[in-house]
Amino acid sequence: SLLVSCLCSPIAWAEMPATVKHQSAMHAPVISPTGQSHETLTAAHSGINSKIPEPFWSAQQNKQADYEAKMLKGIKENPDEKSNYINLANLYLANNKTKKAIGAYQEAIIHDNTNAKLFAGLSIAYLHQSKYAMAKAMAEQAMELDPEMKQAKKIKEYILAKEEIIAKASENKATMPQDSTHMKTTH
């Protein structure tokens, strides 16, 4: 009871002998500002007996990692099955892993070079890396394979507009003075 009253009173705690403070700290549960004990928080962080749900992004990342592993295993077990390459490439692109997406799309195209969607996906991956010439070439290949593919047309239009903006910016930069020491100032 002395221990409880001392723990509740900051003045009593301050006046308590150090040996009593040490012993009470060793045996009293540590309570967080949210009212959870240290053990509960430790269990929550380690995932053991936790009633606190895992964050959504973590579960989603785990699902994606499992899906990636499944596709890689499928490729290893059956290297001629094109759907695993396609699914892996799409997964990488959807998760903004463009370097991996480019490699996976290239592998998928090796297994299915008539699929316009693969060339369109590869075009988008190149676009994300600002490789406009490659992106345009892949969009054009997609349009050649499927002239009705609206996505490939939109990608190509976007790239052409982007190239025009870059060209104008380059022209403006060329006409601007590069060295401020040639400019005269008057006071």
Backbone bond lengths (Angstrom), bond angles and torsions (degrees), N, CA, C in turn:
res aa  C-N    CA-C-N  psi(-1)  N-CA   C-N-CA  omega(-1)  CA-C   N-CA-C  phi
1 S - - - 1.445 - - 1.526 110.25 -
2 L 1.355 117.35 -37.42 1.464 120.87 175.86 1.526 109.34 -61.51
3 L 1.314 115.22 -40.95 1.454 120.98 -179.46 1.528 110.60 -62.49
4 V 1.328 117.16 -45.46 1.463 121.55 -179.87 1.517 110.24 -62.99
5 S 1.331 117.89 -45.69 1.466 119.62 -178.97 1.525 110.42 -67.59
6 C 1.310 118.02 -32.91 1.458 120.95 178.06 1.529 111.10 -70.69
7 L 1.330 116.70 -38.00 1.456 119.54 179.74 1.516 111.30 -67.77
8 C 1.312 116.40 -29.95 1.455 120.05 -178.73 1.513 112.27 -82.59
9 S 1.308 118.53 -23.34 1.459 122.12 -176.21 1.523 110.83 -108.08
10 P 1.336 118.40 115.33 1.464 120.31 179.19 1.525 112.49 -62.88
11 I 1.324 117.24 -32.50 1.469 120.40 -179.47 1.523 109.34 -68.48
12 A 1.323 116.53 -44.74 1.453 120.38 179.44 1.528 110.20 -64.83
13 W 1.334 116.19 -38.23 1.467 120.44 178.62 1.521 110.15 -61.95
14 A 1.301 117.23 -42.58 1.462 121.28 -178.74 1.524 111.21 -64.56
15 E 1.324 117.34 -33.22 1.461 120.71 -177.84 1.529 112.69 -88.13
16 M 1.319 117.76 -8.12 1.465 122.01 -177.17 1.531 109.55 -70.76
17 P 1.356 116.99 141.84 1.457 120.10 176.81 1.531 111.05 -61.66
18 A 1.314 116.74 148.14 1.464 122.95 -175.95 1.525 111.90 -58.60
19 T 1.334 118.16 -36.88 1.471 119.68 -178.57 1.528 111.36 -65.22
20 V 1.315 116.85 -37.35 1.465 120.81 179.13 1.532 109.35 -69.08
21 K 1.353 116.91 -41.16 1.471 121.10 178.97 1.525 109.70 -59.35
22 H 1.328 116.79 -45.20 1.461 121.42 -178.01 1.526 110.61 -63.27
23 Q 1.342 116.45 -45.49 1.457 120.13 -179.53 1.519 111.54 -65.56
24 S 1.322 117.16 -40.37 1.467 118.88 -178.39 1.525 110.47 -70.96
25 A 1.304 117.83 -33.80 1.457 120.57 178.63 1.521 110.42 -68.01
26 M 1.330 116.48 -33.05 1.460 119.70 -179.30 1.523 111.78 -70.81
27 H 1.338 117.28 -30.70 1.458 120.40 -173.18 1.520 113.51 -104.06
28 A 1.288 118.85 -18.32 1.462 121.23 -178.06 1.530 109.41 -86.02
29 P 1.308 116.71 138.85 1.462 118.68 177.37 1.530 110.41 -68.09
30 V 1.318 116.16 140.49 1.450 120.90 177.34 1.518 107.10 -83.91
31 I 1.301 116.36 126.75 1.449 121.40 -177.03 1.525 108.54 -110.35
32 S 1.351 115.56 131.36 1.467 120.36 179.58 1.518 109.78 -79.98
33 P 1.330 117.76 167.79 1.467 120.62 176.94 1.530 112.15 -58.96
34 T 1.322 118.30 -23.79 1.465 121.15 179.25 1.523 111.68 -85.90
35 G 1.343 117.49 -1.34 1.451 121.15 178.81 1.510 113.97 89.41
36 Q 1.323 117.88 8.70 1.463 120.74 179.67 1.525 109.25 -96.94
37 S 1.323 115.87 143.56 1.450 119.78 179.89 1.515 110.41 -73.99
38 H 1.309 116.27 163.11 1.461 122.59 177.88 1.527 110.59 -58.38
39 E 1.327 115.74 -39.96 1.456 120.01 179.89 1.530 111.19 -63.03
40 T 1.339 115.92 -41.71 1.462 120.62 179.46 1.520 110.49 -63.71
41 L 1.329 115.94 -43.90 1.466 120.01 179.53 1.524 111.21 -65.63
42 T 1.315 116.68 -41.76 1.462 120.13 178.54 1.526 109.97 -62.52
43 A 1.320 116.68 -43.52 1.466 120.60 178.83 1.526 110.40 -63.15
44 A 1.326 116.59 -39.40 1.465 120.12 179.90 1.514 110.86 -64.01
45 H 1.314 116.36 -42.65 1.461 120.02 -179.44 1.529 112.25 -69.78
46 S 1.301 116.70 -30.75 1.457 118.63 -179.57 1.530 111.80 -91.59
47 G 1.333 116.95 -7.72 1.453 120.62 177.75 1.519 114.20 81.82
48 I 1.339 117.48 7.29 1.468 121.52 -178.52 1.529 108.30 -94.38
49 N 1.311 115.86 126.72 1.468 122.12 178.06 1.523 111.93 49.87
50 S 1.286 116.70 36.86 1.450 120.33 -176.31 1.518 111.22 -88.96
51 K 1.290 116.26 135.58 1.455 120.92 172.59 1.530 109.54 -98.27
52 I 1.315 116.67 -6.65 1.462 121.31 178.16 1.517 107.14 -84.49
53 P 1.339 117.65 122.04 1.471 118.84 -177.36 1.520 111.90 -67.99
54 E 1.322 114.48 150.37 1.471 121.33 176.82 1.526 107.68 -69.20
55 P 1.345 118.88 141.54 1.467 120.16 -179.90 1.530 110.81 -58.55
56 F 1.329 116.00 147.66 1.464 122.01 -177.90 1.514 112.11 -55.61
57 W 1.336 117.37 -46.61 1.462 119.94 -175.64 1.518 110.88 -61.42
58 S 1.286 117.15 -32.65 1.452 120.78 -179.39 1.525 110.26 -68.17
59 A 1.299 116.68 -44.47 1.460 120.73 178.35 1.523 109.80 -63.73
60 Q 1.328 116.44 -41.36 1.462 120.82 179.49 1.524 110.62 -64.42
61 Q 1.314 116.87 -42.84 1.461 120.15 177.77 1.523 111.12 -62.26
62 N 1.309 116.05 -39.23 1.473 119.80 178.26 1.524 110.80 -63.91
63 K 1.328 117.01 -41.58 1.468 120.69 178.26 1.526 110.05 -62.00
64 Q 1.308 116.29 -43.99 1.464 120.05 -178.83 1.519 111.21 -66.82
65 A 1.301 117.16 -39.67 1.470 120.35 177.67 1.529 110.39 -64.59
66 D 1.330 116.17 -39.98 1.465 120.03 177.14 1.530 110.81 -64.25
67 Y 1.319 116.13 -41.29 1.467 120.90 179.81 1.525 110.22 -65.70
68 E 1.330 116.54 -42.35 1.462 121.02 177.41 1.533 110.11 -60.36
69 A 1.328 116.39 -46.20 1.469 120.80 179.35 1.530 110.68 -61.29
70 K 1.328 116.45 -39.33 1.467 120.85 179.19 1.534 110.13 -63.46
71 M 1.338 116.86 -43.36 1.463 120.31 -179.51 1.534 110.81 -67.17
72 L 1.329 116.82 -42.33 1.468 120.53 179.00 1.534 110.86 -63.82
73 K 1.334 115.72 -39.45 1.465 119.84 177.59 1.530 109.89 -65.28
74 G 1.328 116.45 -41.43 1.456 120.94 178.51 1.522 111.97 -62.40
75 I 1.325 116.45 -38.44 1.469 121.04 178.05 1.521 110.17 -66.20
76 K 1.330 115.02 -41.97 1.469 119.36 -179.33 1.527 111.02 -65.63
77 E 1.331 115.96 -42.37 1.466 120.28 -178.01 1.527 112.89 -74.42
78 N 1.334 116.61 -33.97 1.465 120.77 -177.50 1.528 108.91 -141.41
79 P 1.328 117.60 80.47 1.460 121.53 -175.21 1.528 115.03 -63.36
80 D 1.311 118.49 -14.15 1.459 120.86 -179.62 1.532 112.98 -90.87
81 E 1.321 117.84 -6.99 1.461 121.41 -179.09 1.531 109.46 -79.80
82 K 1.324 116.93 107.72 1.463 122.32 -173.26 1.528 113.66 -70.30
83 S 1.325 118.63 -27.35 1.467 120.43 -176.11 1.533 112.10 -62.78
84 N 1.325 117.91 -33.36 1.466 119.91 178.85 1.529 111.01 -65.54
85 Y 1.327 117.25 -39.90 1.460 120.93 177.88 1.524 110.53 -65.32
86 I 1.317 115.38 -43.15 1.467 120.66 -179.66 1.523 110.50 -62.83
87 N 1.323 117.01 -48.68 1.468 120.96 -179.14 1.522 111.62 -63.57
88 L 1.318 116.75 -38.92 1.461 120.33 179.17 1.530 110.64 -65.93
89 A 1.330 116.61 -43.56 1.465 120.78 178.94 1.528 110.71 -61.64
90 N 1.320 116.62 -44.79 1.468 120.82 179.13 1.526 111.47 -63.50
91 L 1.326 116.86 -39.06 1.467 120.93 178.05 1.528 110.46 -62.32
92 Y 1.319 116.58 -46.86 1.465 120.02 179.95 1.528 111.44 -62.09
93 L 1.317 116.66 -43.96 1.459 119.57 -179.71 1.525 111.03 -64.25
94 A 1.322 117.08 -42.31 1.465 121.57 179.47 1.525 111.86 -62.89
95 N 1.326 116.98 -27.30 1.468 121.33 -179.18 1.524 112.46 -100.54
96 N 1.326 115.76 14.16 1.465 122.56 176.72 1.529 112.78 59.52
97 K 1.313 115.78 33.43 1.463 121.78 173.65 1.525 106.32 -99.83
98 T 1.339 114.72 70.68 1.462 119.81 -168.06 1.520 113.55 -66.00
99 K 1.303 117.67 -36.16 1.467 119.64 179.38 1.532 110.28 -61.62
100 K 1.328 115.64 -46.72 1.457 120.40 178.07 1.526 110.55 -67.05
101 A 1.334 116.55 -36.49 1.467 120.49 -179.89 1.523 110.41 -63.26
102 I 1.324 116.84 -41.75 1.466 120.02 179.99 1.528 110.08 -60.15
103 G 1.313 116.95 -48.52 1.464 120.59 178.89 1.522 112.39 -60.99
104 A 1.335 116.11 -41.65 1.462 120.08 -178.77 1.529 111.07 -69.37
105 Y 1.343 116.78 -39.41 1.475 118.75 176.68 1.527 110.71 -64.90
106 Q 1.316 116.81 -40.15 1.472 119.37 178.07 1.526 110.74 -60.68
107 E 1.335 116.41 -42.60 1.470 120.40 177.04 1.527 110.80 -64.08
108 A 1.321 116.63 -41.41 1.462 120.32 179.74 1.527 110.64 -63.54
109 I 1.337 116.23 -39.99 1.465 120.64 179.72 1.525 110.89 -65.89
110 I 1.309 117.07 -35.41 1.471 120.02 175.85 1.529 109.71 -58.62
111 H 1.340 116.64 -36.67 1.466 121.07 -177.91 1.525 113.01 -88.13
112 D 1.341 117.17 -16.75 1.470 120.44 -179.62 1.526 108.34 -154.26
113 N 1.337 116.55 83.73 1.468 120.54 -175.53 1.528 113.53 -86.79
114 T 1.319 117.50 12.01 1.464 120.80 176.41 1.525 112.13 -111.30
115 N 1.313 117.35 3.66 1.460 122.34 -177.38 1.532 109.34 -90.22
116 A 1.320 116.62 104.60 1.462 121.96 -177.85 1.531 111.92 -61.55
117 K 1.329 117.44 -32.22 1.466 120.97 -179.17 1.527 111.34 -63.54
118 L 1.321 117.59 -32.86 1.468 120.59 178.50 1.529 110.38 -66.15
119 F 1.323 116.43 -41.38 1.463 120.04 178.74 1.534 110.42 -67.93
120 A 1.322 117.01 -36.89 1.466 120.39 177.12 1.534 110.26 -65.62
121 G 1.328 116.80 -42.67 1.472 120.08 177.40 1.513 111.63 -63.09
122 L 1.326 116.09 -42.22 1.463 120.29 177.81 1.522 110.25 -64.05
123 S 1.311 116.85 -37.22 1.463 121.16 176.61 1.529 111.12 -60.28
124 I 1.310 116.35 -44.04 1.472 120.49 179.03 1.528 110.53 -64.64
125 A 1.312 117.24 -41.32 1.470 120.23 178.84 1.532 110.40 -61.43
126 Y 1.327 117.28 -44.38 1.465 120.35 176.66 1.526 110.88 -63.65
127 L 1.298 116.25 -37.83 1.463 120.78 178.87 1.526 111.00 -61.48
128 H 1.316 116.32 -39.86 1.473 121.02 178.65 1.526 111.52 -63.66
129 Q 1.312 116.87 -24.78 1.467 120.59 178.51 1.522 112.02 -98.11
130 S 1.331 116.69 10.79 1.475 123.15 179.51 1.526 112.23 60.82
131 K 1.299 117.13 30.25 1.465 122.42 175.88 1.533 106.72 -98.36
132 Y 1.347 114.07 76.68 1.460 121.07 -169.59 1.525 113.19 -65.98
133 A 1.309 118.33 -39.11 1.463 120.58 -179.39 1.534 110.15 -63.02
134 M 1.324 116.63 -44.51 1.465 120.29 179.12 1.533 110.51 -67.49
135 A 1.327 116.18 -40.45 1.462 120.33 179.27 1.525 110.45 -61.69
136 K 1.324 115.82 -43.50 1.465 119.82 179.88 1.531 110.58 -65.23
137 A 1.314 117.50 -42.67 1.467 121.12 179.75 1.533 110.97 -61.52
138 M 1.323 117.31 -40.17 1.467 120.16 -179.87 1.531 110.61 -71.13
139 A 1.333 117.41 -36.63 1.469 120.10 176.91 1.523 110.09 -65.17
140 E 1.326 116.11 -40.98 1.464 119.95 177.80 1.527 111.27 -63.80
141 Q 1.322 116.78 -38.88 1.478 120.33 177.65 1.524 109.82 -64.59
142 A 1.322 117.06 -40.86 1.464 120.71 177.91 1.529 110.16 -62.03
143 M 1.337 116.65 -42.19 1.467 120.40 179.48 1.529 111.68 -67.96
144 E 1.309 116.50 -32.89 1.463 119.74 176.87 1.531 110.75 -66.16
145 L 1.327 115.77 -40.74 1.467 120.04 179.10 1.526 112.18 -72.73
146 D 1.317 116.35 -34.64 1.468 121.09 -179.67 1.523 108.92 -140.46
147 P 1.323 117.73 89.21 1.461 121.74 -177.06 1.533 114.24 -58.97
148 E 1.317 117.37 -20.77 1.466 121.20 -179.48 1.530 113.32 -90.16
149 M 1.316 117.61 0.19 1.463 120.53 -176.31 1.535 110.44 -71.19
150 K 1.324 115.26 105.97 1.468 121.24 -176.55 1.533 111.73 -67.16
151 Q 1.326 116.77 -37.14 1.463 120.03 -178.58 1.526 111.09 -60.88
152 A 1.322 117.16 -43.07 1.469 120.91 -179.21 1.528 110.25 -64.86
153 K 1.329 116.91 -38.90 1.468 120.91 177.59 1.526 110.35 -62.71
154 K 1.324 116.25 -44.07 1.466 120.59 179.69 1.527 111.17 -64.70
155 I 1.306 116.42 -39.88 1.469 120.30 178.09 1.516 109.85 -61.30
156 K 1.321 116.43 -46.76 1.466 120.52 -179.08 1.531 110.71 -63.82
157 E 1.332 117.86 -42.49 1.470 121.28 177.38 1.524 110.38 -60.09
158 Y 1.308 116.96 -43.00 1.456 121.48 178.96 1.530 110.55 -61.57
159 I 1.315 116.53 -45.38 1.472 121.19 -178.75 1.531 109.97 -63.55
160 L 1.328 117.13 -43.45 1.471 120.10 178.87 1.526 111.07 -61.81
161 A 1.323 117.37 -42.34 1.471 120.85 177.26 1.527 110.71 -63.88
162 K 1.321 116.20 -41.05 1.473 120.96 179.19 1.527 110.68 -64.12
163 E 1.332 116.80 -43.50 1.462 120.68 178.77 1.526 111.08 -62.80
164 E 1.338 116.56 -37.15 1.465 120.90 177.88 1.528 111.06 -64.47
165 I 1.297 116.52 -43.01 1.469 121.25 178.23 1.526 110.33 -62.96
166 I 1.317 116.38 -43.03 1.469 121.24 179.62 1.524 109.99 -63.97
167 A 1.328 116.84 -42.23 1.470 120.55 179.67 1.530 110.46 -62.99
168 K 1.332 117.68 -43.43 1.474 121.14 178.39 1.527 110.74 -63.53
169 A 1.319 116.49 -41.57 1.468 120.07 178.84 1.523 110.08 -63.73
170 S 1.315 116.80 -37.78 1.474 120.48 178.68 1.521 110.69 -67.37
171 E 1.329 117.16 -39.64 1.474 121.02 177.57 1.516 110.56 -63.01
172 N 1.331 116.63 -45.05 1.470 120.54 179.52 1.515 111.22 -62.87
173 K 1.288 116.59 -38.29 1.462 121.12 179.55 1.529 110.18 -66.67
174 A 1.330 116.67 -37.39 1.473 120.92 -179.32 1.522 111.67 -67.98
175 T 1.332 117.38 -30.83 1.469 120.10 -178.96 1.523 113.08 -86.17
176 M 1.304 117.93 -11.69 1.469 121.17 179.34 1.515 109.65 -83.94
177 P 1.345 116.21 145.33 1.467 118.88 176.40 1.527 110.20 -62.92
178 Q 1.320 115.92 134.47 1.456 120.89 -177.70 1.511 112.83 -88.51
179 D 1.318 116.90 -26.89 1.462 120.50 -174.88 1.514 109.11 -124.22
180 S 1.289 117.55 119.54 1.465 122.01 -175.75 1.533 111.22 -74.01
181 T 1.322 120.45 -9.97 1.471 121.16 179.86 1.521 111.55 -72.31
182 H 1.338 117.52 -18.88 1.446 120.84 178.47 1.519 111.84 -82.79
183 M 1.304 117.33 -12.02 1.444 120.97 -179.75 1.520 109.42 -83.81
184 K 1.324 115.91 135.32 1.465 120.44 179.30 1.513 108.68 -91.83
185 T 1.306 115.01 138.97 1.455 119.79 176.07 1.498 109.06 -120.95
186 T 1.301 116.74 142.73 1.475 121.40 177.39 1.508 108.43 -124.12
187 H 1.278 113.76 143.96 1.473 118.36 -179.27 1.475 109.43 -118.27
